[in-house]
Amino acid sequence: MSTPEVAVVGFAQAPCLPSAGTTSGVETLVPVFRRALAEAGLDRRDVDFWCSGSSDYLAGRAFSFVNAVDAIGAYPPICESHVEMDAAWAFYEAYVKILAGEAQTAVVYGFGKASAGVLRRVLALQLDPYVAAPLWPDSVSVAALQARCALDGGIVTERAMAEVAVRSRADAAGNPYAQVFGDFDVDALLAESYVADPLRVHDCAPVSDGAAALVLAGGDRARQHPRRAWISGVAHRVDPPGLGERDLTLVPSATAAGEAAGLRGDLDVIELHAPFTHQELLLRAALGVGEQVRINPSGGALCGNPMFSAGLARIGAAAEEVMSGRARRAAGHATSGPALQQNLVCVLEAS
């Protein structure tokens, strides 16, 4: 394997909240940028490239990503790009930009204010426009369809799903940026009523406002930083969008992305972007995650799933494990689309 040439050198995020209490991403992003750049030891004028992930539709205004540039500053002029999806894919764009020699440093950020609209209903617009979308199924109902397939196929159990929720909540108790709520007892959770059979409240990630920022550096610039997590591989793959076009209990795009990124069995930590408990179980199988691997020590998306930054935050949380010395090899995962349709895997290693 060739020597990694790009590293994560800084990460910060905003608290995941039911409502951020602001009408724009600027107020949320300013302190996040400040902390991420301070961790990387950089000034904003040292950044060669900025790339964001957000949604104008969800924000309710045209060119909301341009409005967010106010958080960066009007001068000096910047080189900037944007993706209309989770910022994990903006991370991929910035990673390629540095590999191509067009930048030495980059800041990737994502932000979303899901509380501004009915998010779970809005997500129906990403479905097949002829058959599924006109029915307006909310995202929890779509996930429930997937969970029912997995349960009926004997792939997961409701108890295993509840155990994922309990572990995630316990891990998130030490994370000041997570949303921690509800019961920590498996039997108590299983006694609760369904919100969309077979999913209960604990099986579903809360609708959250939030933001995250990741700082990248390449080559010799990265080696100047005492705290860094080298990126040894990144890949993303996509499955057919139609819910009837694929086996919902399998995640071949995650498997393919993991193989392409060089995911192996010697991981210490993996951060999985699983907005529903059964999806963590499906991803663990698809990626071959063994029992020795710590899963979502941050609490994961089940304890805070801000649209457009939750996937990026999984990469950032995995990088923090490496930069802090708690892990030698870690991986971050992001998903987008209905029922784990699109998947990205990033493998990170210590120096």
C-alpha positions as CSV (number, residue, x, y, z in Angstrom):
1,M,0.0,0.0,0.0
2,S,1.3,3.5,-0.9
3,T,2.0,6.0,1.9
4,P,-1.1,8.1,2.8
5,E,-0.8,11.6,1.6
6,V,-3.8,13.3,3.3
7,A,-4.7,13.5,7.0
8,V,-7.4,14.8,9.2
9,V,-5.8,17.4,11.5
10,G,-8.9,19.0,13.1
11,F,-12.5,18.3,13.9
12,A,-15.3,20.1,15.7
13,Q,-19.1,19.9,15.8
14,A,-22.1,21.7,17.3
15,P,-24.4,20.1,19.8
16,C,-27.1,18.0,18.3
17,L,-30.3,19.8,19.4
18,P,-34.1,19.4,18.6
19,S,-33.8,23.1,17.5
20,A,-30.6,25.2,17.2
21,G,-32.6,28.3,17.9
22,T,-31.3,30.2,14.9
23,T,-32.7,30.8,11.4
24,S,-29.4,30.4,9.5
25,G,-26.3,28.2,9.4
26,V,-24.0,31.1,10.0
27,E,-24.5,31.4,13.8
28,T,-24.1,27.6,14.1
29,L,-21.0,27.4,12.0
30,V,-18.9,30.3,13.3
31,P,-17.9,28.6,16.7
32,V,-17.5,25.2,14.9
33,F,-15.0,26.7,12.5
34,R,-13.2,28.4,15.3
35,R,-12.7,25.2,17.3
36,A,-11.8,23.1,14.3
37,L,-9.2,25.5,13.0
38,A,-7.8,26.0,16.5
39,E,-7.4,22.3,16.9
40,A,-5.5,22.2,13.5
41,G,-3.4,25.2,14.4
42,L,-4.5,27.1,11.4
43,D,-6.0,30.5,10.6
44,R,-8.8,30.7,8.1
45,R,-6.4,32.5,5.7
46,D,-4.3,29.3,5.7
47,V,-7.2,27.2,4.1
48,D,-6.8,26.6,0.4
49,F,-10.2,25.0,-0.2
50,W,-13.6,25.0,1.5
51,C,-16.3,22.4,0.7
52,S,-19.8,22.1,2.3
53,G,-22.8,19.8,2.4
54,S,-26.3,21.2,2.9
55,S,-29.7,21.5,1.3
56,D,-31.3,24.7,-0.1
57,Y,-34.7,22.9,-0.1
58,L,-34.5,22.0,3.6
59,A,-33.2,25.5,4.5
60,G,-36.1,27.1,2.7
61,R,-34.0,29.6,0.8
62,A,-32.1,29.7,-2.5
63,F,-28.3,29.3,-2.3
64,S,-28.3,28.8,1.4
65,F,-24.7,27.4,1.1
66,V,-23.7,30.9,-0.2
67,N,-25.3,32.5,2.8
68,A,-23.3,30.1,5.0
69,V,-20.0,31.4,3.4
70,D,-20.6,34.5,5.6
71,A,-19.3,32.3,8.5
72,I,-16.0,32.0,6.7
73,G,-15.5,35.7,5.9
74,A,-15.7,37.9,2.8
75,Y,-11.9,38.5,2.6
76,P,-9.6,37.2,1.4
77,P,-11.4,35.5,-1.5
78,I,-11.7,31.8,-1.1
79,C,-11.9,28.7,-3.3
80,E,-15.2,27.0,-2.4
81,S,-17.5,24.1,-3.5
82,H,-20.7,22.5,-2.3
83,V,-22.6,19.2,-2.5
84,E,-26.3,18.9,-2.0
85,M,-26.1,16.0,0.4
86,D,-24.2,14.9,3.6
87,A,-20.9,16.6,3.9
88,A,-19.1,13.2,4.0
89,W,-19.3,13.5,0.2
90,A,-17.9,17.0,0.4
91,F,-15.1,15.4,2.4
92,Y,-14.5,13.1,-0.6
93,E,-14.3,16.0,-3.0
94,A,-11.8,17.8,-0.7
95,Y,-9.7,14.7,-0.3
96,V,-9.4,14.3,-4.1
97,K,-8.7,18.0,-4.4
98,I,-5.6,17.6,-2.2
99,L,-4.5,14.4,-3.8
100,A,-4.6,16.2,-7.2
101,G,-2.2,18.8,-5.9
102,E,-4.7,21.7,-6.2
103,A,-4.7,22.4,-2.4
104,Q,-2.7,21.6,0.6
105,T,-5.3,22.3,3.2
106,A,-9.1,22.1,3.2
107,V,-12.0,22.6,5.6
108,V,-15.1,20.5,5.0
109,Y,-18.3,21.3,6.7
110,G,-22.0,20.4,6.8
111,F,-25.0,22.0,8.4
112,G,-28.7,21.5,8.6
113,K,-31.7,22.8,10.4
114,A,-34.2,19.9,10.2
115,S,-36.5,21.5,12.8
116,A,-37.5,24.1,10.2
117,G,-39.7,21.6,8.4
118,V,-41.2,18.2,8.6
119,L,-38.0,16.3,7.8
120,R,-39.3,12.8,7.8
121,R,-42.0,13.6,5.3
122,V,-39.6,15.8,3.1
123,L,-37.3,12.8,2.7
124,A,-40.0,11.1,0.6
125,L,-38.8,13.4,-2.2
126,Q,-35.7,11.3,-2.6
127,L,-37.7,8.2,-3.5
128,D,-38.7,6.9,-7.0
129,P,-40.8,9.8,-8.4
130,Y,-43.3,7.5,-10.2
131,V,-44.2,4.8,-7.8
132,A,-43.0,5.5,-4.2
133,A,-42.7,9.3,-3.8
134,P,-46.4,10.0,-4.8
135,L,-47.4,7.9,-1.8
136,W,-45.4,10.2,0.6
137,P,-44.1,7.5,2.9
138,D,-42.1,9.1,5.7
139,S,-38.5,8.0,6.3
140,V,-39.4,6.0,9.5
141,S,-42.0,4.0,7.5
142,V,-39.4,3.2,4.8
143,A,-37.0,2.1,7.5
144,A,-39.7,0.0,9.1
145,L,-40.2,-1.8,5.8
146,Q,-36.5,-2.7,5.8
147,A,-36.6,-3.7,9.5
148,R,-39.6,-6.0,8.9
149,C,-37.7,-7.7,6.0
150,A,-34.7,-8.2,8.2
151,L,-36.8,-9.5,11.1
152,D,-38.8,-11.9,9.0
153,G,-35.6,-13.1,7.4
154,G,-34.1,-14.0,10.8
155,I,-31.2,-11.5,10.3
156,V,-32.0,-9.3,13.3
157,T,-34.2,-9.5,16.4
158,E,-36.0,-6.8,18.3
159,R,-33.9,-7.5,21.3
160,A,-30.7,-7.1,19.4
161,M,-32.1,-3.8,18.1
162,A,-32.9,-2.6,21.6
163,E,-29.4,-3.6,22.8
164,V,-27.9,-1.3,20.1
165,A,-30.0,1.6,21.4
166,V,-28.9,0.9,25.0
167,R,-25.3,0.7,24.1
168,S,-25.4,3.9,22.0
169,R,-27.1,5.8,24.8
170,A,-24.6,4.7,27.4
171,D,-21.7,5.7,25.1
172,A,-23.3,9.1,24.3
173,A,-23.6,9.9,28.0
174,G,-20.0,11.2,27.9
175,N,-20.4,13.1,24.7
176,P,-21.5,16.7,25.2
177,Y,-22.6,17.0,21.6
178,A,-25.0,14.1,21.6
179,Q,-28.7,13.9,22.5
180,V,-29.1,11.5,25.5
181,F,-32.6,10.6,26.5
182,G,-34.9,7.7,27.3
183,D,-34.4,4.4,29.1
184,F,-31.2,2.4,29.4
185,D,-33.0,-1.0,30.1
186,V,-33.5,-3.4,27.2
187,D,-36.7,-4.9,28.6
188,A,-38.2,-1.5,29.3
189,L,-37.5,-0.4,25.8
190,L,-39.1,-3.6,24.4
191,A,-42.3,-2.8,26.4
192,E,-42.8,0.4,24.6
193,S,-45.3,0.7,21.8
194,Y,-44.4,0.9,18.1
195,V,-44.2,4.1,16.2
196,A,-44.0,2.3,12.8
197,D,-44.1,-1.5,13.3
198,P,-41.6,-2.9,14.1
199,L,-39.8,0.3,15.0
200,R,-40.1,1.9,18.4
201,V,-38.9,5.4,19.5
202,H,-35.5,4.0,20.6
203,D,-35.0,2.5,17.1
204,C,-35.1,5.8,15.4
205,A,-32.5,8.7,15.4
206,P,-34.0,11.9,16.7
207,V,-34.5,14.8,14.2
208,S,-31.7,17.2,15.0
209,D,-30.2,20.5,14.1
210,G,-26.4,20.7,14.0
211,A,-23.2,21.2,12.1
212,A,-19.7,19.7,11.9
213,A,-16.3,20.7,10.4
214,L,-13.3,18.7,9.5
215,V,-9.8,20.0,8.6
216,L,-7.6,18.2,6.1
217,A,-4.0,18.7,5.2
218,G,-1.8,16.9,2.7
219,G,1.8,15.7,2.5
220,D,4.5,17.7,4.4
221,R,1.8,20.1,5.6
222,A,0.1,17.3,7.4
223,R,3.3,16.1,8.9
224,Q,3.7,19.4,10.7
225,H,0.7,18.6,12.9
226,P,1.4,16.6,16.0
227,R,-2.2,15.3,16.1
228,R,-3.2,13.7,12.8
229,A,-5.1,10.7,11.4
230,W,-3.9,9.6,8.1
231,I,-6.5,8.6,5.5
232,S,-5.4,5.3,4.0
233,G,-8.5,4.8,1.9
234,V,-11.8,6.3,0.9
235,A,-14.5,5.0,-1.4
236,H,-18.3,5.4,-1.9
237,R,-20.7,3.2,-3.8
238,V,-24.5,3.4,-4.6
239,D,-27.3,0.8,-4.9
240,P,-30.5,1.2,-7.0
241,P,-32.9,3.8,-5.5
242,G,-36.1,1.7,-6.0
243,L,-37.1,-0.1,-2.9
244,G,-38.3,-3.0,-5.0
245,E,-35.1,-3.2,-7.0
246,R,-32.8,-4.6,-4.3
247,D,-32.8,-6.9,-1.3
248,L,-33.3,-4.4,1.6
249,T,-31.6,-6.8,4.0
250,L,-28.3,-6.6,2.2
251,V,-26.1,-3.5,1.7
252,P,-23.9,-4.4,-1.3
253,S,-22.8,-0.8,-1.8
254,A,-21.4,-0.7,1.8
255,T,-19.5,-3.9,1.2
256,A,-18.1,-2.7,-2.1
257,A,-17.1,0.7,-0.6
258,G,-15.4,-1.0,2.4
259,E,-13.4,-3.3,0.1
260,A,-12.4,-0.4,-2.2
261,A,-11.3,1.7,0.9
262,G,-9.1,-1.2,2.2
263,L,-11.3,-2.0,5.2
264,R,-9.8,-5.0,7.0
265,G,-10.5,-7.0,10.2
266,D,-7.8,-5.2,12.3
267,L,-9.9,-2.2,13.1
268,D,-10.0,-0.8,16.7
269,V,-13.0,1.5,16.2
270,I,-15.7,2.1,13.6
271,E,-18.2,4.9,13.5
272,L,-21.3,3.7,11.6
273,H,-23.8,6.2,10.3
274,A,-26.9,4.1,11.2
275,P,-30.0,6.3,11.8
276,F,-32.0,3.2,12.8
277,T,-31.0,0.3,15.2
278,H,-31.5,-2.5,12.6
279,Q,-29.3,-0.6,10.1
280,E,-26.3,-0.8,12.4
281,L,-26.8,-4.6,12.5
282,L,-27.1,-4.8,8.7
283,L,-24.0,-2.6,8.3
284,R,-21.9,-4.6,10.7
285,A,-22.7,-7.7,8.6
286,A,-22.1,-5.9,5.3
287,L,-18.7,-4.5,6.4
288,G,-17.6,-7.6,8.3
289,V,-17.2,-5.8,11.6
290,G,-16.0,-8.3,14.3
291,E,-16.8,-8.5,17.9
292,Q,-13.4,-7.0,18.9
293,V,-14.2,-3.6,17.2
294,R,-15.6,-0.8,19.3
295,I,-18.7,0.5,17.5
296,N,-19.8,4.1,17.8
297,P,-18.1,5.2,21.0
298,S,-19.5,8.6,20.3
299,G,-23.0,7.3,20.6
300,G,-23.5,7.5,16.9
301,A,-26.5,8.8,14.9
302,L,-29.0,7.3,17.2
303,C,-28.0,10.0,19.7
304,G,-27.9,12.9,17.2
305,N,-28.5,12.8,13.5
306,P,-28.3,16.3,12.1
307,M,-29.0,16.2,8.4
308,F,-26.0,16.9,6.2
309,S,-23.4,16.7,9.0
310,A,-24.1,13.4,10.7
311,G,-22.1,11.3,8.2
312,L,-19.2,13.8,8.3
313,A,-19.3,13.6,12.1
314,R,-18.8,9.8,12.0
315,I,-15.5,10.4,10.0
316,G,-14.5,13.1,12.5
317,A,-15.3,11.0,15.5
318,A,-13.3,8.1,14.1
319,A,-10.4,10.5,13.4
320,E,-10.6,11.8,17.0
321,E,-10.1,8.2,18.2
322,V,-6.9,8.0,16.2
323,M,-5.6,11.5,17.0
324,S,-6.2,11.0,20.7
325,G,-4.3,7.7,20.7
326,R,-7.3,5.6,21.7
327,A,-7.1,3.7,18.4
328,R,-4.4,2.8,15.9
329,R,-6.8,2.1,13.1
330,A,-10.4,3.3,12.7
331,A,-13.0,3.8,10.1
332,G,-15.8,6.3,9.5
333,H,-19.0,5.5,7.6
334,A,-21.7,7.7,6.1
335,T,-24.9,6.8,4.4
336,S,-27.4,8.7,2.2
337,G,-30.6,7.9,0.4
338,P,-33.5,5.6,1.5
339,A,-32.7,2.3,3.4
340,L,-28.9,2.6,3.2
341,Q,-28.9,3.2,-0.6
342,Q,-25.6,5.1,-0.7
343,N,-22.5,4.4,1.4
344,L,-19.1,5.9,2.0
345,V,-16.2,4.4,4.0
346,C,-13.1,6.1,5.2
347,V,-10.2,4.2,6.8
348,L,-7.9,6.2,9.1
349,E,-4.6,5.2,10.7
350,A,-2.1,6.6,13.2
351,S,1.3,7.8,12.0
